Amino acid sequence: MADSVRIQMMGNFLIFIDEQRVENPVSKSRKGTALMEFLVLHRGRPVPNQQLLSALWPEHSVSNPENALKTLVSRMRTLLNQMAEGLGACIVSDRGAYHWQVRPDMEIDALELMDLFDKVGTERDPAALRQIYTQILDLYKGDLYQTGDLDGDAGFAQQLHNQYLSAVYSYIELLRKAEDYNEICAVCRIALEVDSFDDRLHIELMKAMISMNRTSDALVQYKHATNLTYRYLGAAPSPEMAAFYEEMNRSRQSLKFNLEAIRRELHDSSLDRGAFVCDYEMFKAIYNLEMRNLERLGTTMFLGIIMIGDSDDSSLSSMRQDAIMNSLIEILRDNLRKGDIITHFSPSVIALLLPTVNYNTGNMVMERIRQLFYKRYPNSNIPFRFRLGILGKDAFKVTSESGDDGEEDMEE
């Protein structure tokens, strides 16, 4: 047998022989991969044949499951031996059962993680704990690889996922006591690669940024987290996220920045070019602020709405619609002024705040955006429609409306 064998089951199913990744014929057999992982995760405990049959062929989806299991085991041993002599012998037959025999020269990331999760609960030395947590972050390259051919394998994956997040939360607490906010940021970013929708990770990252006087970065992270939730889950920010945003806004008023820190943050934020893109909650807050200025200064502001596709249009896949809307936001951000505000209101609608423009100027702006959109999507039959309405005492009165044909409707 080879000098060393390393099996990666987290994020992907890979086999390394003497630290060289080898072509893995086992991965071409979904049932075989599922069988191997099932045996490995039982950590040497014999798994009865009946349990394997129920897991691999629920409701007896083959005519002779017992024979199918023997054939699968035989084939797996052959494939493993093709990668390293004697590797197939790791699948050991017991009386009416099978188990996986881990050799002394073998490393399996899922088993190492299980051991590390156990150590976290017993270790008390902070330095040793940090080392364990670092190993966990390094080994957990993604959730447990699943083929979908094993009934109940999602339970293993979810258990490891929950243990991973629990370890990450504990590590963050340890780092907070040491006031190591840079490391908290790094840990959160690594963990968010595994679970992008975990609100607590986003909030911990923003807290660490605020502790380092990086409030503007925390706001950017908030926008990213809420946009992610809306775009992929179609949901508003969670109560925890919304509460943190309110707290963050209050904290900004009381933070004791020195003069140079404030000047530096303002200078950095002023370097951003183009229109401002934000989530709908921030859009409403900016709208309320602008409305106060309108009343005080007597100026005007327009609300623009752009709809891509028809409200009942099912011809665009969600993935393609996302790509088109992201592209439209890029066009708007790059071609509108710094004072203009953009938000992704719904899957097919973009809302705009256009301060201090009259109807003619606003209509020219919207027509120019429409031309740029069709320049990016030439020969496209994607409907592009917009509406433009004044805000203030005449709010909710539509001033201009245009469809793909370019015709406009004036309302008195």
Salt bridges, closest charged atoms under 4 A:
GLU19 OE1 - ARG6 NH2 3.04
GLU23 OE2 - LYS28 NZ 3.45
ASP94 OD2 - HIS99 ND1 2.68
ASP115 OD1 - ARG43 NH2 2.51
ASP143 OD1 - HIS161 ND1 2.75
ASP149 OD1 - ARG30 NE 2.63
GLU173 OE2 - ARG176 NH1 2.76
GLU173 OE2 - ARG200 NH2 3.89
ASP180 OD2 - ARG130 NH2 3.09
ASP195 OD2 - HIS161 NE2 2.95
GLU204 OE1 - ARG176 NH2 2.15
GLU204 OE2 - ARG200 NE 3.82
ASP217 OD2 - ARG214 NE 2.87
GLU260 OE2 - ARG263 NH1 3.08
GLU265 OE2 - ARG252 NH1 3.54
GLU281 OE2 - LYS284 NZ 3.49
GLU330 OE1 - ARG376 NH1 3.50
ASP340 OD1 - ARG337 NH2 2.99
GLU367 OE1 - ARG370 NH2 2.67
GLU401 OE1 - ARG387 NH2 3.39
